[in-house]
Amino acid sequence: MKSYLYSVCGLRIHIDSDYPLQDERTLGPFLSSEHNPDVYLKLTPVQKLSHPEGIACSSDPAYPVWRSGDLITRCSWDQTRPYPHFCAHYDLHNPSQISCYVRQECWPWATREMNLWNGLQMNYVLLHHRRLMMNAAYGESNGAGILIFSAPERNLEKLRDIHLVSRGKVCVRLDGVPAVSGVFLGDHAENSQVNALPLKAVVVESQAGSIRQMDSEKALHVISGALCVDRAIAEEWQMAMWLTEALVNIVPVIAAPDLGTLQESQLRAAVPKENTQKDLPESQKTHSLRDHLVSKRCHSVSD
């Protein structure tokens, strides 16, 4: 038995595995010596994955989802094979204990880099602990983090006053003062900022004529479209939207016409002083996913 302990945006993740994991390059920076993990995952090789119990809830053939009561099974399926190779099981009311199974013949590649973390459903592990994984980039300015949405992504190379830290995938923490960090699924994962930075602002490259604060409804639309969360499980999608709404309400979202001309002084002027470093309301700090369960109905929709 091999044990590993990682820290992602302040979340301590303990993995017990019957065999050594194959990924060293992207995971090294996230290794942690802290104890008392927040999440425990058990990774077990099997000759054959048993068919999941319950109702099929997703139309995505690469990531099928099943539900039986509050027990969720999420699988990863390489479409070149006639069967899934990785399944993760967890309870909506106890998402800190996750059982994962991998077909033994697939272990060498299924436990390597992105395949491993997709199989472990890391985006949902983070979600259940008030963290959002999303397709975005983030930079650093005067010790604070700036979450950036840009299309096309090559425009990120234009940044001047903001130092680009990571792009591809990022994690936003919302269980106190909002923070942002890299994850091991980003394009620059091996160089990601492991220690989370306090999140100062969100910048959205848009057709705006000048740098200005974005309307909350538009900001919600942009950020929700970048979430690494599907709609297969209604409660999880609702939790993701609740966290996204909290993010928009407590962190200024700035529309910028051109990242290449964006300067720190302009960003500072566009961020209202009363909005900087705002904490989550006490009511949202104490709420858990259980408080937001409104439906046990599966949707046949996935992003």
C-alpha positions in Angstrom: 0.0 0.0 0.0 1.3 3.4 -1.0 0.0 6.7 0.6 0.1 10.2 -0.9 -0.9 13.5 0.6 -1.5 16.5 -1.6 -2.8 20.1 -1.0 -4.8 21.8 -3.7 -6.0 25.4 -2.9 -5.7 24.6 0.8 -7.7 21.3 0.5 -5.7 18.4 2.0 -6.2 15.2 0.0 -5.0 11.8 1.2 -4.8 8.9 -1.3 -4.2 5.3 -0.5 -3.2 3.1 -3.5 -2.5 -0.6 -3.8 0.1 0.2 -6.5 2.4 3.3 -6.9 0.9 6.1 -8.9 2.4 6.8 -12.3 2.4 10.6 -12.1 5.4 12.4 -10.7 6.0 15.4 -12.9 2.8 17.4 -12.4 2.1 16.2 -8.8 5.4 17.0 -7.2 4.7 20.6 -6.4 1.4 19.7 -4.7 2.8 17.1 -2.3 2.2 18.0 1.3 3.5 17.0 4.7 0.4 18.2 6.5 -1.8 15.6 8.3 -5.5 15.5 9.1 -6.7 15.3 5.5 -10.0 16.9 4.4 -10.6 14.2 1.8 -9.7 10.5 1.8 -9.5 8.5 -1.5 -8.9 4.8 -1.8 -7.6 3.7 -5.2 -8.0 -0.1 -6.0 -7.1 -2.1 -9.1 -9.6 -4.7 -10.2 -9.8 -7.2 -13.0 -13.2 -5.9 -14.1 -15.3 -3.0 -13.0 -18.8 -3.9 -11.8 -21.7 -2.3 -13.5 -22.9 0.8 -11.5 -26.1 0.7 -9.6 -29.0 3.1 -10.2 -30.1 5.4 -13.0 -27.9 6.7 -15.7 -27.8 10.4 -15.4 -25.5 11.7 -18.1 -25.5 11.6 -21.9 -21.7 12.1 -22.1 -20.2 8.7 -23.2 -16.7 9.6 -22.0 -17.9 10.4 -18.5 -21.0 8.4 -17.7 -22.7 9.1 -14.3 -25.1 6.8 -12.3 -27.1 7.5 -9.3 -28.7 5.3 -6.7 -30.3 7.3 -3.9 -27.5 9.6 -2.7 -24.7 7.3 -4.0 -23.0 8.7 -7.1 -20.8 6.8 -9.5 -18.8 8.7 -12.0 -16.7 6.8 -14.6 -14.1 7.6 -17.1 -14.3 5.8 -20.5 -11.6 5.8 -23.1 -13.8 5.5 -26.2 -11.2 3.3 -27.9 -12.1 0.6 -25.4 -15.4 -1.3 -25.0 -15.7 -0.5 -21.3 -15.0 2.2 -18.7 -11.5 2.0 -17.1 -12.0 4.1 -14.0 -14.9 4.5 -11.6 -15.3 6.8 -8.5 -18.0 6.2 -5.9 -19.1 8.7 -3.3 -22.2 9.7 -1.2 -23.6 13.2 -1.6 -23.8 13.5 2.2 -20.3 12.2 2.8 -18.2 13.4 -0.1 -15.0 13.3 1.9 -14.8 9.5 1.5 -14.3 8.4 -2.1 -13.7 4.8 -3.4 -12.1 4.5 -6.8 -11.5 1.4 -8.9 -9.3 1.0 -11.9 -9.1 -1.9 -14.4 -5.8 -3.4 -13.6 -4.8 -3.8 -17.3 -5.3 0.0 -17.6 -3.4 1.0 -14.5 -0.1 2.2 -16.1 -1.8 4.9 -18.2 -5.0 5.4 -16.2 -3.0 6.6 -13.2 -0.8 9.0 -15.1 -1.2 12.8 -15.2 -4.6 14.0 -16.5 -6.1 10.5 -16.8 -5.6 10.0 -13.0 -7.2 13.3 -11.9 -10.1 13.0 -14.4 -10.7 9.5 -13.0 -10.6 10.7 -9.4 -13.2 13.3 -10.4 -11.1 16.0 -8.8 -13.4 18.8 -9.9 -16.2 17.3 -7.8 -13.9 16.7 -4.9 -13.1 20.4 -4.9 -16.7 21.4 -5.5 -17.9 19.6 -2.3 -15.4 21.6 -0.3 -16.4 25.1 -1.7 -13.9 25.2 -4.4 -14.6 25.7 -8.1 -12.4 24.2 -10.9 -12.8 26.2 -14.1 -11.3 26.8 -17.5 -9.5 30.0 -17.0 -6.1 31.6 -16.3 -4.8 33.6 -13.4 -2.1 36.1 -12.8 -0.4 37.9 -9.9 -0.3 41.6 -9.2 1.2 43.0 -6.0 0.8 39.7 -4.1 -2.9 39.3 -5.1 -4.5 36.9 -7.6 -6.4 38.0 -10.7 -8.7 35.5 -12.4 -8.7 36.0 -16.1 -11.1 34.9 -18.9 -9.8 35.5 -22.4 -10.7 34.3 -25.9 -8.6 33.5 -27.7 -6.2 32.3 -25.0 -3.2 33.6 -26.9 -4.2 37.1 -25.8 -2.9 36.2 -22.4 0.6 36.7 -23.8 -0.2 40.4 -24.1 -0.4 40.9 -20.3 2.1 43.5 -19.0 1.4 44.6 -15.5 -0.1 41.3 -14.4 2.3 38.3 -14.2 0.7 35.2 -15.8 1.0 32.3 -13.3 -1.1 29.5 -14.8 -3.6 28.9 -17.5 -5.9 26.0 -18.7 -7.4 25.0 -15.4 -7.5 27.0 -12.1 -9.2 26.5 -8.7 -11.1 29.2 -6.8 -11.5 28.8 -3.1 -14.7 30.1 -1.5 -14.7 29.0 2.2 -13.5 32.2 3.6 -11.6 35.1 1.9 -11.7 34.1 -1.8 -8.4 32.7 -3.2 -7.1 31.3 -6.4 -4.4 28.7 -7.2 -3.2 26.4 -10.0 -4.2 22.8 -10.3 -2.4 19.9 -11.8 -4.6 19.9 -14.9 -3.5 23.2 -16.4 -1.4 23.8 -19.5 1.4 25.0 -17.2 0.6 22.6 -14.4 4.2 21.9 -13.4 4.8 25.6 -12.9 1.5 26.3 -11.2 1.4 28.5 -8.1 0.8 25.9 -5.3 0.1 28.4 -2.6 -3.2 30.1 -3.1 -3.3 33.9 -3.6 -6.0 36.1 -2.3 -8.4 36.8 -5.2 -8.5 40.5 -5.9 -10.5 40.7 -9.1 -11.9 38.8 -12.0 -11.0 40.2 -15.5 -13.1 39.3 -18.5 -11.8 40.3 -21.9 -14.8 41.7 -23.8 -16.0 44.2 -26.4 -16.4 46.8 -23.7 -15.3 50.3 -24.8 -13.5 50.9 -21.6 -12.4 49.1 -18.4 -15.4 48.9 -16.2 -17.1 46.7 -13.6 -19.3 44.1 -15.3 -23.0 43.6 -14.7 -23.5 40.7 -12.2 -25.8 38.8 -14.5 -23.3 38.9 -17.4 -20.5 38.0 -15.0 -22.5 35.0 -13.8 -23.1 33.9 -17.4 -19.3 34.1 -18.3 -18.1 32.3 -15.2 -20.7 29.6 -15.1 -19.9 28.8 -18.7 -16.3 28.0 -17.7 -17.1 25.7 -14.8 -15.7 22.1 -14.9 -19.0 20.8 -13.6 -21.8 19.0 -15.5 -25.5 19.0 -14.9 -25.9 15.3 -14.4 -26.5 15.6 -10.6 -28.9 18.4 -9.9 -27.6 19.1 -6.4 -24.0 19.5 -7.6 -25.0 21.8 -10.3 -27.0 23.9 -7.9 -24.0 24.0 -5.5 -21.7 25.2 -8.3 -24.1 27.9 -9.2 -24.5 29.0 -5.6 -20.7 29.3 -5.3 -20.5 31.1 -8.6 -23.1 33.6 -7.5 -21.2 34.1 -4.2 -18.0 34.7 -6.2 -19.7 37.4 -8.4 -21.2 39.1 -5.4 -18.0 39.4 -3.3 -15.2 39.7 -5.9 -15.3 42.6 -8.5 -15.7 41.4 -12.1 -14.0 43.8 -14.5 -14.7 43.9 -18.3 -11.5 44.9 -20.2 -11.4 45.5 -24.0 -7.7 44.6 -24.4 -5.5 42.7 -22.0 -2.5 44.2 -23.7 -3.4 47.7 -22.5 -4.6 46.7 -19.0 -2.5 48.3 -16.4 -2.5 47.8 -12.6 -3.5 51.4 -12.0 -6.6 51.0 -14.3 -7.6 47.8 -12.6 -7.2 49.4 -9.2 -9.4 52.3 -10.2 -12.1 49.9 -11.5 -12.3 47.9 -8.3 -14.4 49.7 -5.6 -12.5 49.9 -2.4 -15.4 48.5 -0.4 -15.3 45.3 -2.5 -11.7 44.3 -2.0 -10.8 41.4 0.2 -14.4 40.8 1.2 -15.1 37.7 3.1 -18.0 35.3 2.6 -21.1 36.1 4.7 -21.3 34.0 7.9 -24.4 32.3 6.6 -22.6 31.0 3.5 -19.5 29.9 5.5 -21.6 27.5 7.6 -23.9 26.2 4.8 -22.9 22.8 3.4 -24.1 21.0 0.3 -26.7 19.3 2.4 -28.4 22.7 3.0 -28.7 23.2 -0.8 -30.2 19.9 -1.7 -33.5 20.8 -3.5 -34.0 17.9 -5.9 -33.0 14.2 -6.1 -34.1 14.1 -9.7 -31.4 13.2 -12.2 -31.1 15.3 -15.4 -30.3 13.7 -18.7 -28.2 16.7 -19.5 -24.4 17.2 -19.3 -22.1 19.9 -20.5 
